[in-house]
Amino acid sequence: MKHHTCCLLLTACALATGAGIAVAQDPAQSQPDAAAQAAALPRRYVSDKLVLNVYAEPDSASARVATIETGDAIGEIETSGTYVRVRLSDGREGWVGASYLTAEMPAAARLRELQGGQKAAVAAAEKKAADEILRLKSEAAALQAQLTELRAAQTTRVAEPAPTQATIPPDVEEHQEEPRLTTQPLTSSRNAAWIWPLALVGAAGVSFLAGYQALARRIRKRYGGLKIY
């Protein structure tokens, strides 16, 4: 009887130990299953964008004056408990929770400011580039017009006919030939003015030689053929 009772106790202890081990293993198996399920879901991130209500009084139960978002700049007037009285950019005033305000610009607001500055810089650069392109196009058009004018002028010079001798009317030719006829006697008279002195000198020389020869012959006859020099 005692031996049978001991066997029952050993069997019960073994069953209890196996159940405890199974219970201890279940949480370890459930954690990987939960992580796998979370990884399978679409991933989202928490946003820091806030929309605050501006109340007429420092109480959320009072009337709402306006709403402000993250990055909006407002002026702090006074503080009352957990609320701050502020002035909006349009001049309206109200109360908002002090815990939602910060003295530093939020990251989202800085990002918007950087993006706005970048867009402005890009727009300015694009405008400058467009103006430069227009200026270059205008200069190119002016140079092209000058080149066209130069080519047209050169073509006109090449196409111009060679200068021809103008036809002279008959009456003009007669008037032009008359001076030629009148200049010929003048030329002959000038030549005669030079020839007559030469002719006179020649004639005088010939007369002198003839007279000398005649005188020499008479002297030879008188003196019996002697030559007298």
Long-range contacts (C-beta under 8 A, 24 or more apart in sequence): 48-106, 48-107, 48-108, 49-108, 50-100, 52-96, 52-97, 52-100, 53-96, 54-86, 54-88, 54-92, 54-94, 54-95, 54-96, 55-83, 55-94, 55-95, 55-96, 56-94, 56-95, 57-95, 58-82, 58-83, 58-85, 58-95, 59-83, 59-95, 62-95, 65-92, 65-93, 65-94, 66-92, 66-94, 68-96, 70-106, 70-108, 70-109, 71-105, 71-106, 71-108, 71-109, 71-112, 74-101, 76-101
